[in-house]
Each structure stands twice: as C-alpha cells, then as structure tokens.
Amino acid sequence: MWKKAVLVASITGLLAGIAIQISPAEASRAECRQAAKARFPADGKMRGEFKRYCIREWKAYRASNRGAVR
C-alpha cells in the first residue's frame, strides 16, 4: 500500500515539476491554465494572475514570430 502511495506521489511531483518549467512563451493558451494550476495549487488569486501573465506573454511571442515565419 505504501509503495503505491509513494509511487503515485513521485510521479505527480515529477509531472508538476515539468509543468512548472514551461515558460509562458512556450506554453499554448490552454497550457497556461495548467501551468498556473501546477505552480499555485492552493492560491486562486495568484493562479489567475499568473494565467493572465502567461496568456499575455504567449500572445506577444506569437505576434513576434508571425513576421519571422512568413
């Protein structure tokens, strides 16, 4: 029983660590919500602020790369 709990906790921690390392420019708009949830699991206000920051950065990144791609 404890082995399963430790295994699940370690996998969850690993996935949360990966989600936190995503920069806002690399995240898609949908991933911003997931990254905010992983970074601030208990603080709803900070999670909302980070999500808005992430979306702003994503839009700026997308707008700056549109000229380079075309």
Phi and psi restraints in degrees (range 20) as a CNS / XPLOR table:
assign (resid 1 and name C) (resid 2 and name N)
       (resid 2 and name CA) (resid 2 and name C) 1.0 -66.9 20.0 2
assign (resid 2 and name N) (resid 2 and name CA)
       (resid 2 and name C) (resid 3 and name N) 1.0 -34.0 20.0 2
assign (resid 2 and name C) (resid 3 and name N)
       (resid 3 and name CA) (resid 3 and name C) 1.0 -62.8 20.0 2
assign (resid 3 and name N) (resid 3 and name CA)
       (resid 3 and name C) (resid 4 and name N) 1.0 -41.3 20.0 2
assign (resid 3 and name C) (resid 4 and name N)
       (resid 4 and name CA) (resid 4 and name C) 1.0 -65.4 20.0 2
assign (resid 4 and name N) (resid 4 and name CA)
       (resid 4 and name C) (resid 5 and name N) 1.0 -41.4 20.0 2
assign (resid 4 and name C) (resid 5 and name N)
       (resid 5 and name CA) (resid 5 and name C) 1.0 -64.6 20.0 2
assign (resid 5 and name N) (resid 5 and name CA)
       (resid 5 and name C) (resid 6 and name N) 1.0 -42.0 20.0 2
assign (resid 5 and name C) (resid 6 and name N)
       (resid 6 and name CA) (resid 6 and name C) 1.0 -66.8 20.0 2
assign (resid 6 and name N) (resid 6 and name CA)
       (resid 6 and name C) (resid 7 and name N) 1.0 -40.7 20.0 2
assign (resid 6 and name C) (resid 7 and name N)
       (resid 7 and name CA) (resid 7 and name C) 1.0 -62.9 20.0 2
assign (resid 7 and name N) (resid 7 and name CA)
       (resid 7 and name C) (resid 8 and name N) 1.0 -45.9 20.0 2
assign (resid 7 and name C) (resid 8 and name N)
       (resid 8 and name CA) (resid 8 and name C) 1.0 -64.1 20.0 2
assign (resid 8 and name N) (resid 8 and name CA)
       (resid 8 and name C) (resid 9 and name N) 1.0 -42.0 20.0 2
assign (resid 8 and name C) (resid 9 and name N)
       (resid 9 and name CA) (resid 9 and name C) 1.0 -64.6 20.0 2
assign (resid 9 and name N) (resid 9 and name CA)
       (resid 9 and name C) (resid 10 and name N) 1.0 -39.6 20.0 2
assign (resid 9 and name C) (resid 10 and name N)
       (resid 10 and name CA) (resid 10 and name C) 1.0 -69.9 20.0 2
assign (resid 10 and name N) (resid 10 and name CA)
       (resid 10 and name C) (resid 11 and name N) 1.0 -38.4 20.0 2
assign (resid 10 and name C) (resid 11 and name N)
       (resid 11 and name CA) (resid 11 and name C) 1.0 -66.7 20.0 2
assign (resid 11 and name N) (resid 11 and name CA)
       (resid 11 and name C) (resid 12 and name N) 1.0 -41.2 20.0 2
assign (resid 11 and name C) (resid 12 and name N)
       (resid 12 and name CA) (resid 12 and name C) 1.0 -62.8 20.0 2
assign (resid 12 and name N) (resid 12 and name CA)
       (resid 12 and name C) (resid 13 and name N) 1.0 -43.3 20.0 2
assign (resid 12 and name C) (resid 13 and name N)
       (resid 13 and name CA) (resid 13 and name C) 1.0 -63.1 20.0 2
assign (resid 13 and name N) (resid 13 and name CA)
       (resid 13 and name C) (resid 14 and name N) 1.0 -39.5 20.0 2
assign (resid 13 and name C) (resid 14 and name N)
       (resid 14 and name CA) (resid 14 and name C) 1.0 -64.0 20.0 2
assign (resid 14 and name N) (resid 14 and name CA)
       (resid 14 and name C) (resid 15 and name N) 1.0 -45.8 20.0 2
assign (resid 14 and name C) (resid 15 and name N)
       (resid 15 and name CA) (resid 15 and name C) 1.0 -65.2 20.0 2
assign (resid 15 and name N) (resid 15 and name CA)
       (resid 15 and name C) (resid 16 and name N) 1.0 -38.2 20.0 2
assign (resid 15 and name C) (resid 16 and name N)
       (resid 16 and name CA) (resid 16 and name C) 1.0 -66.4 20.0 2
assign (resid 16 and name N) (resid 16 and name CA)
       (resid 16 and name C) (resid 17 and name N) 1.0 -38.1 20.0 2
assign (resid 16 and name C) (resid 17 and name N)
       (resid 17 and name CA) (resid 17 and name C) 1.0 -64.5 20.0 2
assign (resid 17 and name N) (resid 17 and name CA)
       (resid 17 and name C) (resid 18 and name N) 1.0 -38.2 20.0 2
assign (resid 17 and name C) (resid 18 and name N)
       (resid 18 and name CA) (resid 18 and name C) 1.0 -67.4 20.0 2
assign (resid 18 and name N) (resid 18 and name CA)
       (resid 18 and name C) (resid 19 and name N) 1.0 -41.4 20.0 2
assign (resid 18 and name C) (resid 19 and name N)
       (resid 19 and name CA) (resid 19 and name C) 1.0 -66.2 20.0 2
assign (resid 19 and name N) (resid 19 and name CA)
       (resid 19 and name C) (resid 20 and name N) 1.0 -34.8 20.0 2
assign (resid 19 and name C) (resid 20 and name N)
       (resid 20 and name CA) (resid 20 and name C) 1.0 -70.1 20.0 2
assign (resid 20 and name N) (resid 20 and name CA)
       (resid 20 and name C) (resid 21 and name N) 1.0 -29.7 20.0 2
assign (resid 20 and name C) (resid 21 and name N)
       (resid 21 and name CA) (resid 21 and name C) 1.0 -78.5 20.0 2
assign (resid 21 and name N) (resid 21 and name CA)
       (resid 21 and name C) (resid 22 and name N) 1.0 -7.2 20.0 2
assign (resid 21 and name C) (resid 22 and name N)
       (resid 22 and name CA) (resid 22 and name C) 1.0 -71.3 20.0 2
assign (resid 22 and name N) (resid 22 and name CA)
       (resid 22 and name C) (resid 23 and name N) 1.0 125.9 20.0 2
assign (resid 22 and name C) (resid 23 and name N)
       (resid 23 and name CA) (resid 23 and name C) 1.0 -80.5 20.0 2
assign (resid 23 and name N) (resid 23 and name CA)
       (resid 23 and name C) (resid 24 and name N) 1.0 154.2 20.0 2
assign (resid 23 and name C) (resid 24 and name N)
       (resid 24 and name CA) (resid 24 and name C) 1.0 -59.0 20.0 2
assign (resid 24 and name N) (resid 24 and name CA)
       (resid 24 and name C) (resid 25 and name N) 1.0 -32.6 20.0 2
assign (resid 24 and name C) (resid 25 and name N)
       (resid 25 and name CA) (resid 25 and name C) 1.0 -70.1 20.0 2
assign (resid 25 and name N) (resid 25 and name CA)
       (resid 25 and name C) (resid 26 and name N) 1.0 -31.4 20.0 2
assign (resid 25 and name C) (resid 26 and name N)
       (resid 26 and name CA) (resid 26 and name C) 1.0 -82.8 20.0 2
assign (resid 26 and name N) (resid 26 and name CA)
       (resid 26 and name C) (resid 27 and name N) 1.0 -23.7 20.0 2
assign (resid 26 and name C) (resid 27 and name N)
       (resid 27 and name CA) (resid 27 and name C) 1.0 -77.2 20.0 2
assign (resid 27 and name N) (resid 27 and name CA)
       (resid 27 and name C) (resid 28 and name N) 1.0 144.3 20.0 2
assign (resid 27 and name C) (resid 28 and name N)
       (resid 28 and name CA) (resid 28 and name C) 1.0 -80.5 20.0 2
assign (resid 28 and name N) (resid 28 and name CA)
       (resid 28 and name C) (resid 29 and name N) 1.0 173.4 20.0 2
assign (resid 28 and name C) (resid 29 and name N)
       (resid 29 and name CA) (resid 29 and name C) 1.0 -61.1 20.0 2
assign (resid 29 and name N) (resid 29 and name CA)
       (resid 29 and name C) (resid 30 and name N) 1.0 -38.5 20.0 2
assign (resid 29 and name C) (resid 30 and name N)
       (resid 30 and name CA) (resid 30 and name C) 1.0 -71.1 20.0 2
assign (resid 30 and name N) (resid 30 and name CA)
       (resid 30 and name C) (resid 31 and name N) 1.0 -32.0 20.0 2
assign (resid 30 and name C) (resid 31 and name N)
       (resid 31 and name CA) (resid 31 and name C) 1.0 -74.1 20.0 2
assign (resid 31 and name N) (resid 31 and name CA)
       (resid 31 and name C) (resid 32 and name N) 1.0 -19.0 20.0 2
assign (resid 31 and name C) (resid 32 and name N)
       (resid 32 and name CA) (resid 32 and name C) 1.0 -60.7 20.0 2
assign (resid 32 and name N) (resid 32 and name CA)
       (resid 32 and name C) (resid 33 and name N) 1.0 -40.6 20.0 2
assign (resid 32 and name C) (resid 33 and name N)
       (resid 33 and name CA) (resid 33 and name C) 1.0 -64.5 20.0 2
assign (resid 33 and name N) (resid 33 and name CA)
       (resid 33 and name C) (resid 34 and name N) 1.0 -42.5 20.0 2
assign (resid 33 and name C) (resid 34 and name N)
       (resid 34 and name CA) (resid 34 and name C) 1.0 -68.2 20.0 2
assign (resid 34 and name N) (resid 34 and name CA)
       (resid 34 and name C) (resid 35 and name N) 1.0 -39.8 20.0 2
assign (resid 34 and name C) (resid 35 and name N)
       (resid 35 and name CA) (resid 35 and name C) 1.0 -66.0 20.0 2
assign (resid 35 and name N) (resid 35 and name CA)
       (resid 35 and name C) (resid 36 and name N) 1.0 -39.3 20.0 2
assign (resid 35 and name C) (resid 36 and name N)
       (resid 36 and name CA) (resid 36 and name C) 1.0 -65.4 20.0 2
assign (resid 36 and name N) (resid 36 and name CA)
       (resid 36 and name C) (resid 37 and name N) 1.0 -39.6 20.0 2
assign (resid 36 and name C) (resid 37 and name N)
       (resid 37 and name CA) (resid 37 and name C) 1.0 -66.3 20.0 2
assign (resid 37 and name N) (resid 37 and name CA)
       (resid 37 and name C) (resid 38 and name N) 1.0 -36.3 20.0 2
assign (resid 37 and name C) (resid 38 and name N)
       (resid 38 and name CA) (resid 38 and name C) 1.0 -73.7 20.0 2
assign (resid 38 and name N) (resid 38 and name CA)
       (resid 38 and name C) (resid 39 and name N) 1.0 -36.5 20.0 2
assign (resid 38 and name C) (resid 39 and name N)
       (resid 39 and name CA) (resid 39 and name C) 1.0 -76.6 20.0 2
assign (resid 39 and name N) (resid 39 and name CA)
       (resid 39 and name C) (resid 40 and name N) 1.0 -37.4 20.0 2
assign (resid 39 and name C) (resid 40 and name N)
       (resid 40 and name CA) (resid 40 and name C) 1.0 -127.4 20.0 2
assign (resid 40 and name N) (resid 40 and name CA)
       (resid 40 and name C) (resid 41 and name N) 1.0 75.7 20.0 2
assign (resid 40 and name C) (resid 41 and name N)
       (resid 41 and name CA) (resid 41 and name C) 1.0 -69.5 20.0 2
assign (resid 41 and name N) (resid 41 and name CA)
       (resid 41 and name C) (resid 42 and name N) 1.0 -26.8 20.0 2
assign (resid 41 and name C) (resid 42 and name N)
       (resid 42 and name CA) (resid 42 and name C) 1.0 -109.3 20.0 2
assign (resid 42 and name N) (resid 42 and name CA)
       (resid 42 and name C) (resid 43 and name N) 1.0 -13.0 20.0 2
assign (resid 42 and name C) (resid 43 and name N)
       (resid 43 and name CA) (resid 43 and name C) 1.0 -109.6 20.0 2
assign (resid 43 and name N) (resid 43 and name CA)
       (resid 43 and name C) (resid 44 and name N) 1.0 98.9 20.0 2
assign (resid 43 and name C) (resid 44 and name N)
       (resid 44 and name CA) (resid 44 and name C) 1.0 -65.1 20.0 2
assign (resid 44 and name N) (resid 44 and name CA)
       (resid 44 and name C) (resid 45 and name N) 1.0 -36.2 20.0 2
assign (resid 44 and name C) (resid 45 and name N)
       (resid 45 and name CA) (resid 45 and name C) 1.0 -67.2 20.0 2
assign (resid 45 and name N) (resid 45 and name CA)
       (resid 45 and name C) (resid 46 and name N) 1.0 -46.1 20.0 2
assign (resid 45 and name C) (resid 46 and name N)
       (resid 46 and name CA) (resid 46 and name C) 1.0 -66.7 20.0 2
assign (resid 46 and name N) (resid 46 and name CA)
       (resid 46 and name C) (resid 47 and name N) 1.0 -34.9 20.0 2
assign (resid 46 and name C) (resid 47 and name N)
       (resid 47 and name CA) (resid 47 and name C) 1.0 -63.1 20.0 2
assign (resid 47 and name N) (resid 47 and name CA)
       (resid 47 and name C) (resid 48 and name N) 1.0 -42.2 20.0 2
assign (resid 47 and name C) (resid 48 and name N)
       (resid 48 and name CA) (resid 48 and name C) 1.0 -65.8 20.0 2
assign (resid 48 and name N) (resid 48 and name CA)
       (resid 48 and name C) (resid 49 and name N) 1.0 -41.9 20.0 2
assign (resid 48 and name C) (resid 49 and name N)
       (resid 49 and name CA) (resid 49 and name C) 1.0 -64.9 20.0 2
assign (resid 49 and name N) (resid 49 and name CA)
       (resid 49 and name C) (resid 50 and name N) 1.0 -42.2 20.0 2
assign (resid 49 and name C) (resid 50 and name N)
       (resid 50 and name CA) (resid 50 and name C) 1.0 -66.0 20.0 2
assign (resid 50 and name N) (resid 50 and name CA)
       (resid 50 and name C) (resid 51 and name N) 1.0 -38.4 20.0 2
assign (resid 50 and name C) (resid 51 and name N)
       (resid 51 and name CA) (resid 51 and name C) 1.0 -62.9 20.0 2
assign (resid 51 and name N) (resid 51 and name CA)
       (resid 51 and name C) (resid 52 and name N) 1.0 -43.6 20.0 2
assign (resid 51 and name C) (resid 52 and name N)
       (resid 52 and name CA) (resid 52 and name C) 1.0 -65.2 20.0 2
assign (resid 52 and name N) (resid 52 and name CA)
       (resid 52 and name C) (resid 53 and name N) 1.0 -40.0 20.0 2
assign (resid 52 and name C) (resid 53 and name N)
       (resid 53 and name CA) (resid 53 and name C) 1.0 -62.1 20.0 2
assign (resid 53 and name N) (resid 53 and name CA)
       (resid 53 and name C) (resid 54 and name N) 1.0 -44.1 20.0 2
assign (resid 53 and name C) (resid 54 and name N)
       (resid 54 and name CA) (resid 54 and name C) 1.0 -62.0 20.0 2
assign (resid 54 and name N) (resid 54 and name CA)
       (resid 54 and name C) (resid 55 and name N) 1.0 -44.0 20.0 2
assign (resid 54 and name C) (resid 55 and name N)
       (resid 55 and name CA) (resid 55 and name C) 1.0 -66.2 20.0 2
assign (resid 55 and name N) (resid 55 and name CA)
       (resid 55 and name C) (resid 56 and name N) 1.0 -39.0 20.0 2
assign (resid 55 and name C) (resid 56 and name N)
       (resid 56 and name CA) (resid 56 and name C) 1.0 -61.5 20.0 2
assign (resid 56 and name N) (resid 56 and name CA)
       (resid 56 and name C) (resid 57 and name N) 1.0 -44.7 20.0 2
assign (resid 56 and name C) (resid 57 and name N)
       (resid 57 and name CA) (resid 57 and name C) 1.0 -64.9 20.0 2
assign (resid 57 and name N) (resid 57 and name CA)
       (resid 57 and name C) (resid 58 and name N) 1.0 -39.1 20.0 2
assign (resid 57 and name C) (resid 58 and name N)
       (resid 58 and name CA) (resid 58 and name C) 1.0 -64.2 20.0 2
assign (resid 58 and name N) (resid 58 and name CA)
       (resid 58 and name C) (resid 59 and name N) 1.0 -42.8 20.0 2
assign (resid 58 and name C) (resid 59 and name N)
       (resid 59 and name CA) (resid 59 and name C) 1.0 -65.1 20.0 2
assign (resid 59 and name N) (resid 59 and name CA)
       (resid 59 and name C) (resid 60 and name N) 1.0 -40.9 20.0 2
assign (resid 59 and name C) (resid 60 and name N)
       (resid 60 and name CA) (resid 60 and name C) 1.0 -65.6 20.0 2
assign (resid 60 and name N) (resid 60 and name CA)
       (resid 60 and name C) (resid 61 and name N) 1.0 -41.0 20.0 2
assign (resid 60 and name C) (resid 61 and name N)
       (resid 61 and name CA) (resid 61 and name C) 1.0 -63.8 20.0 2
assign (resid 61 and name N) (resid 61 and name CA)
       (resid 61 and name C) (resid 62 and name N) 1.0 -44.7 20.0 2
assign (resid 61 and name C) (resid 62 and name N)
       (resid 62 and name CA) (resid 62 and name C) 1.0 -65.0 20.0 2
assign (resid 62 and name N) (resid 62 and name CA)
       (resid 62 and name C) (resid 63 and name N) 1.0 -40.7 20.0 2
assign (resid 62 and name C) (resid 63 and name N)
       (resid 63 and name CA) (resid 63 and name C) 1.0 -67.9 20.0 2
assign (resid 63 and name N) (resid 63 and name CA)
       (resid 63 and name C) (resid 64 and name N) 1.0 -36.8 20.0 2
assign (resid 63 and name C) (resid 64 and name N)
       (resid 64 and name CA) (resid 64 and name C) 1.0 -73.6 20.0 2
assign (resid 64 and name N) (resid 64 and name CA)
       (resid 64 and name C) (resid 65 and name N) 1.0 -28.8 20.0 2
assign (resid 64 and name C) (resid 65 and name N)
       (resid 65 and name CA) (resid 65 and name C) 1.0 -87.0 20.0 2
assign (resid 65 and name N) (resid 65 and name CA)
       (resid 65 and name C) (resid 66 and name N) 1.0 -13.7 20.0 2
assign (resid 65 and name C) (resid 66 and name N)
       (resid 66 and name CA) (resid 66 and name C) 1.0 -65.9 20.0 2
assign (resid 66 and name N) (resid 66 and name CA)
       (resid 66 and name C) (resid 67 and name N) 1.0 -38.5 20.0 2
assign (resid 66 and name C) (resid 67 and name N)
       (resid 67 and name CA) (resid 67 and name C) 1.0 -68.4 20.0 2
assign (resid 67 and name N) (resid 67 and name CA)
       (resid 67 and name C) (resid 68 and name N) 1.0 -34.2 20.0 2
assign (resid 67 and name C) (resid 68 and name N)
       (resid 68 and name CA) (resid 68 and name C) 1.0 -75.7 20.0 2
assign (resid 68 and name N) (resid 68 and name CA)
       (resid 68 and name C) (resid 69 and name N) 1.0 -30.3 20.0 2
assign (resid 68 and name C) (resid 69 and name N)
       (resid 69 and name CA) (resid 69 and name C) 1.0 -76.6 20.0 2
assign (resid 69 and name N) (resid 69 and name CA)
       (resid 69 and name C) (resid 70 and name N) 1.0 -38.7 20.0 2
